[in-house]
């Protein structure tokens, strides 16, 4: 079979067949009387073997070894090919992501493209100072897509850089929210915490809705960050979690401040007071926990609080009783100590 027919049937160009011959990969078994290359069935079979191995990503040198070296081990080569293919896919995926981010920035000209690329490179720098400067410059200079900022925030361990990224994300509005919400389901606890911290600084109803969805999260750290953020936004859904934080002694001062803020709404005052009283009744048996809950009542107005404090002023735990008495003395005249304290938290 002449080279032209071989090329037609195999799909390998005559030029490539000559290249294979020059490398010693496949040589025609004979020549015609006129000196043309003549390939037999074994030659054709070898050509197909070469093409099959090339389709796996082997170089022509590796193809030659695979076909001619008896000591060649396919398993080792296949493992190597798997590793190389994974690396190539990762590199291509990174390139695709970068292209998407550049496109999302809607560059007007090549100068915008180059500026966006430079900022993306800076966000991925090993130098924390450079990353921080890049994050702070994303608002004033050519904007980096919020998704890229969110990705950087989820992976940032330096607290100063993380703060700058959260600041930039807050100014980007809801644009990076979807990527941050994905981070709430990350396997790594530190990524989940970075996600909720970033979401907490984004204003607007969309971020508030995501924070509300975090209240039943399986990660207690996520729940607590969400509760504090919601409390600061006036979200009454956070009240039970905030009371739990006070009882547990975790960010209890911040949680008490949030309850005080929420108690400014008359519609929530009694709900907060009743929640604290209930936790005092059925909550922590340890003195520090009960003392923290008592102190939290100081900023909660209303008769329920006054009655609870009157009862607590007789508490067998001296620190609790003294704290309740001091709070009562500071309350406004219309919320003075009742003559006879009504029933409240049982003595312990």
C-alpha positions in Angstrom: 0.0 0.0 0.0 1.5 3.3 -1.0 1.9 6.2 1.3 -1.0 8.2 -0.1 -3.4 5.4 0.4 -2.1 4.8 3.9 -2.6 8.4 4.7 -6.2 8.3 3.3 -7.2 5.2 5.3 -5.4 5.9 8.5 -6.1 9.7 8.8 -2.4 10.3 9.3 -1.0 12.7 6.8 1.8 11.7 4.4 4.0 14.4 6.0 3.5 12.9 9.5 4.2 9.4 8.1 7.5 10.6 6.8 8.2 12.3 10.2 7.5 9.0 11.9 9.9 7.3 9.5 12.6 9.8 10.2 12.2 9.1 14.0 12.3 5.4 13.4 8.8 4.8 14.7 7.5 3.1 11.6 9.3 2.2 8.4 7.7 1.0 5.2 8.4 -2.7 4.7 9.4 -2.3 1.1 9.7 -0.1 -2.0 8.0 -0.4 -5.3 10.0 -0.8 -8.5 9.6 2.9 -8.9 11.1 3.5 -5.4 7.8 4.5 -3.7 7.2 3.5 -0.1 5.1 0.4 0.3 3.4 -0.4 3.6 2.2 -3.9 4.6 -0.5 -4.9 7.2 2.0 -5.0 10.0 3.1 -1.4 9.2 -0.5 -0.2 9.2 -1.1 -1.9 12.5 1.9 -0.1 14.0 0.7 3.2 12.7 -2.6 2.7 14.5 -0.7 1.7 17.7 1.3 4.9 17.5 -1.8 7.0 17.1 -3.6 5.2 20.0 -0.7 5.9 22.3 -0.4 9.5 21.2 -4.1 9.9 22.0 -3.2 9.1 25.7 -0.9 12.0 25.8 2.4 10.2 25.2 5.2 12.0 23.5 6.6 10.4 20.3 9.7 9.4 22.3 7.5 7.7 24.9 5.6 6.0 22.1 8.8 4.6 20.6 9.8 3.2 24.0 6.4 1.7 24.6 6.5 -0.1 21.3 10.2 -1.2 21.2 11.5 -1.5 24.8 10.7 -4.9 26.4 11.5 -3.4 29.9 9.0 -0.6 29.4 6.3 -0.8 32.2 2.9 0.5 31.1 1.5 0.8 34.6 4.2 3.3 35.7 3.7 5.4 32.5 -0.1 5.4 33.0 0.3 6.7 36.6 2.6 9.4 35.3 0.1 10.3 32.6 -2.6 10.6 35.2 -0.6 13.0 37.3 0.4 15.1 34.2 -3.2 15.2 33.1 -4.4 16.3 36.5 -1.8 19.1 36.5 -2.9 20.2 33.0 -6.5 20.2 33.9 -5.8 22.2 37.1 -3.8 24.7 35.0 -6.5 25.0 32.4 -9.2 25.3 35.0 -7.2 28.2 36.7 -6.9 29.8 33.3 -10.6 29.5 32.6 -11.5 30.9 35.9 -9.1 33.9 35.4 -10.6 34.5 31.9 -14.1 34.4 33.4 -13.1 37.0 36.0 -11.5 39.3 33.5 -14.6 39.0 31.4 -16.8 39.8 34.4 -14.8 43.0 34.9 -16.1 44.1 31.5 -12.8 45.7 30.4 -13.2 48.5 27.9 -9.7 48.1 26.4 -6.5 46.2 26.7 -5.3 48.6 29.3 -8.2 47.6 31.5 -7.5 43.9 30.9 -3.8 44.3 31.9 -4.8 46.2 35.0 -7.3 43.6 36.0 -4.7 40.8 35.4 -2.2 42.7 37.6 -4.6 43.0 40.4 -5.5 39.3 40.2 -1.8 38.4 40.3 -1.4 40.7 43.3 -4.3 39.1 45.2 -2.5 35.8 44.7 0.9 37.1 45.8 2.8 35.3 48.6 3.5 38.7 50.1 0.7 39.7 52.6 1.4 43.4 52.2 1.0 43.2 48.5 -2.3 41.3 48.8 -3.6 43.9 51.2 -2.7 46.7 48.9 -4.4 44.9 46.1 -7.6 44.4 48.1 -7.7 48.1 49.1 -7.1 49.3 45.5 -9.9 47.2 44.0 -12.5 50.0 44.6 -10.5 53.0 43.4 -8.8 51.3 40.4 -10.0 48.9 37.8 -12.5 46.7 39.6 -11.8 43.1 40.3 -14.8 40.8 40.0 -16.4 40.3 43.4 -16.2 36.5 42.9 -12.4 36.8 42.8 -12.4 38.9 46.0 -14.7 36.3 47.6 -12.4 33.5 46.6 -9.4 35.4 48.0 -11.3 36.1 51.3 -12.2 32.4 51.8 -8.5 31.5 51.5 -6.9 34.4 53.3 -5.3 33.5 56.7 -3.6 36.9 57.4 -6.1 39.0 59.5 -5.1 42.3 58.0 -5.5 41.1 54.5 -8.7 39.4 55.4 -10.1 42.6 56.8 -9.2 44.5 53.6 -10.9 41.9 51.5 -14.1 42.0 53.6 -14.0 45.8 53.3 -13.8 45.5 49.5 -16.5 42.8 49.4 -18.9 45.0 51.5 -18.5 47.7 48.9 -19.2 45.3 46.0 -22.7 44.6 47.4 -24.3 41.3 46.7 -21.9 40.4 43.8 -19.7 38.1 45.8 -22.4 36.7 48.0 -23.1 33.5 46.1 -19.4 32.4 46.3 -19.2 33.2 50.0 -22.4 31.2 50.6 -20.7 28.3 48.9 -17.9 28.7 51.4 -20.3 28.0 54.3 -20.4 24.4 53.2 -16.6 24.0 52.9 -15.0 21.0 54.6 -12.5 23.2 56.4 -13.8 25.0 59.5 -11.6 28.0 59.0 -13.0 28.6 55.5 -16.6 28.4 56.9 -15.7 31.0 59.5 -14.2 33.3 56.9 -17.3 32.9 54.8 -19.7 34.0 57.5 -17.4 36.8 58.7 -17.4 38.2 55.2 -21.1 37.8 54.7 -21.7 39.6 58.0 -20.1 42.7 56.6 -22.2 42.8 53.4 -25.2 45.1 53.8 -28.6 44.4 52.3 -31.5 42.0 52.5 -29.8 39.3 50.5 -26.9 39.0 53.0 -29.3 39.1 55.9 -31.3 36.2 54.4 -28.1 34.1 54.1 -27.2 34.9 57.7 -30.7 33.9 58.8 -30.1 30.6 57.1 -26.9 30.1 59.1 -28.7 30.0 62.5 -29.3 26.3 62.3 -25.9 25.6 60.8 -24.1 22.5 62.1 -21.0 24.6 62.8 -21.5 26.4 66.1 -18.9 29.0 65.1 -20.9 29.9 62.0 -24.1 30.0 64.1 -22.5 32.5 66.6 -21.1 34.8 63.9 -24.5 34.8 62.2 -26.4 35.5 65.4 -24.2 38.5 66.2 -24.5 39.9 62.7 -28.3 39.4 62.7 -28.6 41.0 66.2 -26.8 44.1 65.0 -29.2 44.3 62.1 -32.3 44.0 64.3 -33.1 40.4 63.5 -35.2 38.9 66.3 -34.5 35.4 65.0 -31.0 35.7 66.6 -32.4 36.2 70.2 -32.2 32.5 71.3 -28.7 32.1 69.9 -27.5 35.3 71.6 -28.9 34.1 75.0 -27.1 30.8 74.5 -23.8 32.7 73.9 -24.2 34.6 77.1 -24.9 31.5 79.1 -21.9 29.7 77.5 -19.6 32.6 78.0 -18.7 32.9 74.3 -18.6 36.5 72.9 -21.0 37.1 75.8 -20.4 40.9 75.9 -21.1 41.3 72.2 -24.2 39.1 72.5 -25.4 41.2 75.5 -24.9 44.4 73.5 -26.9 42.9 70.6 -29.8 42.0 73.0 -29.7 45.5 74.4 -29.9 46.9 70.9 -32.8 44.6 70.1 -34.6 45.5 73.3 -34.9 49.0 72.0 -37.8 47.7 70.0 -40.8 47.5 72.5 -42.2 44.6 70.5 -39.1 42.5 71.4 -38.4 43.7 75.0 -40.6 41.1 76.8 -39.4 38.3 74.5 -35.8 39.0 75.4 -36.5 39.3 79.1 -38.6 36.1 79.1 -35.8 34.3 77.2 -33.1 35.4 79.8 -35.4 34.5 82.7 -36.2 31.1 81.2 -32.5 30.4 80.7 -31.8 31.4 84.3 -34.5 29.0 85.4 -33.5 26.1 83.3 -30.0 27.0 82.1 -26.5 26.8 83.5 -26.1 25.6 87.0 -22.6 27.2 87.3 -22.3 30.6 89.0 -20.5 32.4 86.2 -23.2 31.5 83.7 -26.0 32.7 85.9 -24.1 35.8 86.7 -23.6 36.6 83.0 -27.4 36.1 82.4 -28.2 38.4 85.4 -25.8 41.1 84.1 -27.5 40.9 80.7 -30.8 41.8 82.3 -29.4 45.2 83.2 -30.0 46.7 79.7 -33.5 45.1 79.2 -36.4 47.3 80.4 -39.8 46.2 81.4 -41.7 44.6 84.3 -40.6 41.0 83.5 -37.0 42.1 84.0 -37.7 44.0 87.2 -39.6 41.1 88.7 -36.8 38.7 87.8 -34.2 41.0 89.3 -36.2 41.3 92.5 -36.2 37.5 92.9 -32.5 37.2 91.9 -31.6 39.8 94.6 -32.5 37.1 97.1 -30.6 34.4 95.2 -28.4 32.1 97.4 -25.5 32.7 95.2 -24.0 35.9 96.7 -22.5 37.3 93.4 -25.8 36.9 91.6 -27.8 38.5 94.5 -25.5 41.4 94.7 -25.5 42.0 91.0 -29.3 41.9 90.8 -29.6 44.3 93.7 -27.1 46.8 92.2 -29.0 46.7 88.8 -32.3 47.3 90.6 -31.0 50.4 92.3 -30.0 51.8 89.0 -33.3 51.2 87.2 -35.7 54.0 86.6 -38.3 54.8 89.3 -41.2 53.3 87.4 -39.3 50.0 87.4 -38.4 50.0 91.1 -38.1 46.9 93.3 -41.6 45.4 94.0 -42.6 45.2 97.7 -42.9 41.4 97.5 -40.8 39.7 94.8 -43.0 37.6 92.7 -42.1 34.0 91.7 -39.1 33.8 89.5 -36.1 31.6 89.0 -36.0 28.9 91.7 -33.3 29.0 94.3 -30.3 26.8 93.8 
